[in-house]
Amino acid sequence: MTDLPDSTQNVAQPAEAEIDPGEVARLQRLLRGALDAERGESPDVLRGVQRKLRERSGGKFYANGWSTTRYAPISVYFVTSLLMLTFVAFIYFVIHPLSGTPKMVRSVPVPIQVLPRH
């Protein structure tokens, strides 16, 4: 059919003699270091970037305390949500009585008056 060689013949198997034992030991040390359970204190990159941007922009970016704090200002969110809830309740109780009551509509058909031609 075709004269293509078998795919298993083209795969080159690495010989163990080609692997350097020093290279294997170095790779094992790298893997053990990467998979080590005890991790050191990692630097706070986000704060450093925010500080540099604030300094370079002259306080235009990240000048407020909200965007640079570690924790969200929960009390501000809570107070804002309570104010919005009271505002919506106030509007409902003020506007709802002003809407009035429905009126009865006559549902009897009215005869059509046709004007005569001149």
C-alpha positions as CSV (number, residue, x, y, z in Angstrom):
1,M,0.0,0.0,0.0
2,T,2.3,2.8,1.2
3,D,6.0,2.7,1.8
4,L,5.8,4.6,5.1
5,P,8.0,3.2,7.9
6,D,6.4,1.9,11.1
7,S,5.9,4.7,13.7
8,T,7.4,2.6,16.4
9,Q,10.7,2.4,14.6
10,N,11.1,6.2,14.4
11,V,10.7,6.9,18.2
12,A,14.1,7.3,19.6
13,Q,14.5,5.9,23.2
14,P,16.9,7.9,25.3
15,A,19.7,5.8,26.6
16,E,20.4,5.9,30.3
17,A,24.1,6.6,29.5
18,E,23.1,10.0,28.0
19,I,21.6,11.3,31.3
20,D,24.2,13.0,33.5
21,P,23.9,11.9,37.2
22,G,24.8,15.5,38.4
23,E,22.0,16.9,36.3
24,V,19.5,14.4,37.8
25,A,20.6,15.3,41.3
26,R,20.2,19.1,40.5
27,L,16.7,18.4,39.1
28,Q,15.8,16.4,42.3
29,R,16.9,19.3,44.5
30,L,14.9,21.8,42.4
31,L,11.8,19.6,42.7
32,R,12.2,19.1,46.4
33,G,12.6,22.8,46.9
34,A,9.5,23.6,44.8
35,L,7.4,21.1,46.6
36,D,8.5,21.9,50.0
37,A,5.6,22.3,52.5
38,E,7.2,25.1,54.5
39,R,7.1,28.3,52.5
40,G,8.8,31.4,53.6
41,E,7.1,34.8,53.9
42,S,6.3,36.0,50.4
43,P,6.7,39.6,49.7
44,D,3.6,41.8,49.4
45,V,3.8,42.7,45.7
46,L,0.4,44.3,45.5
47,R,1.2,46.9,48.2
48,G,4.5,47.7,46.6
49,V,3.0,48.3,43.2
50,Q,0.2,50.4,44.6
51,R,2.7,52.5,46.6
52,K,4.9,53.0,43.5
53,L,1.9,54.0,41.3
54,R,0.7,56.4,44.0
55,E,4.2,58.0,44.2
56,R,4.6,58.3,40.4
57,S,1.1,59.7,39.8
58,G,1.4,62.2,42.6
59,G,-1.5,60.7,44.6
60,K,-3.9,60.4,41.6
61,F,-4.1,56.6,41.9
62,Y,-4.5,54.7,45.1
63,A,-4.7,57.9,47.2
64,N,-7.7,56.9,49.1
65,G,-7.7,54.4,52.0
66,W,-10.3,52.1,50.5
67,S,-8.3,50.7,47.7
68,T,-5.2,50.2,49.7
69,T,-6.6,48.6,52.8
70,R,-6.1,45.0,53.5
71,Y,-9.8,44.4,54.5
72,A,-13.0,45.7,53.0
73,P,-14.7,48.6,54.8
74,I,-17.7,46.5,55.9
75,S,-19.1,49.2,58.1
76,V,-19.3,51.6,55.2
77,Y,-21.1,49.0,53.1
78,F,-23.5,48.3,55.9
79,V,-24.4,51.9,56.5
80,T,-24.8,52.6,52.8
81,S,-27.2,49.6,52.4
82,L,-29.2,50.7,55.5
83,L,-29.6,54.2,54.0
84,M,-30.7,52.8,50.7
85,L,-33.2,50.5,52.3
86,T,-34.7,53.4,54.4
87,F,-34.8,55.6,51.2
88,V,-36.7,52.9,49.2
89,A,-39.1,52.2,52.1
90,F,-39.7,56.0,52.5
91,I,-40.4,56.4,48.8
92,Y,-42.8,53.4,48.8
93,F,-44.8,54.6,51.7
94,V,-45.0,58.2,50.3
95,I,-45.7,57.3,46.7
96,H,-48.0,54.3,47.2
97,P,-50.9,56.3,48.9
98,L,-50.7,58.9,46.2
99,S,-51.4,56.4,43.5
100,G,-55.2,56.5,44.2
101,T,-57.8,53.8,43.7
102,P,-59.0,52.3,40.5
103,K,-62.2,53.7,38.9
104,M,-64.9,51.7,37.4
105,V,-65.1,52.0,33.6
106,R,-68.2,51.4,31.6
107,S,-67.8,48.4,29.3
108,V,-70.9,48.9,27.2
109,P,-70.3,49.5,23.5
110,V,-71.2,53.0,22.4
111,P,-73.0,53.5,19.0
112,I,-70.9,55.1,16.3
113,Q,-72.4,58.3,14.8
114,V,-71.7,58.5,11.1
115,L,-71.8,62.0,9.6
116,P,-73.7,62.3,6.3
117,R,-71.8,63.4,3.2
118,H,-72.4,66.9,1.9
